[in-house]
Amino acid sequence: MTQRWAYVGDLGANGALDWGGAHSGNIPTSGRLRDLDSTAFWKIMDLAEKREFEGRQVDWGAWALKVNGPQLRQVLEAIYGAERLTKPWPPVDSYLALADELGAAQFVALVAAEL
């Protein structure tokens, strides 16, 4: 059975959505925050396919978006709805806190991966 999840990782060299791998394993390390569920996977993949937020397919089964804090919040609202984010739940609350910490100047990779 295919597993799908989403997570945040550090960007590659020079702030790129590239971690030096071939088309197998070209994704950042997970573990910065708890993974999001497959609901997030589908929206991130869709946004990356549309080239939103400098998004693109980065690996055979992975898509990534380059987002700053306000953009991360925007993606979370697109996934879960603005009303649901008024009372966030784990792990979404950690992602909202990260969005506040990043602000507009710092960027991360928001990754959708499947195995």
C-alpha positions, 0 to 999 in steps of 0.5 A: 500500500502506498504511503503518503505524507507531507513535512517541512525540510531545509532547502538545498544549496543556495536556497534551491529545491535540490538536495543533490540526489538523482531522481531517487532520494532527492528530498530533504531530511524529515524530522524538523516537525511531525509529518502532516497527513495525506490530505496535505500531500495532495494539495502540496503536489497539486500546487507544485504541479501548477508551479505555485510557490516555486514548486516542482516535482523533485523526485520520482515520488516527491513534490516540494514548495519553497515557502516563507512564513506567510506562504506556509500559512497560506498553504495550510489554509488551502489544505485545511481551511482558514476556519479550522486553523483558528483552533489548530491541533497537533501537528498543524499548530507546530507548522503555524508556529514555524510560519510565525518564526520564519516571517517573510524573509526565511524559506523552507521546503514543504514536501509531499512524499510517497513510498 
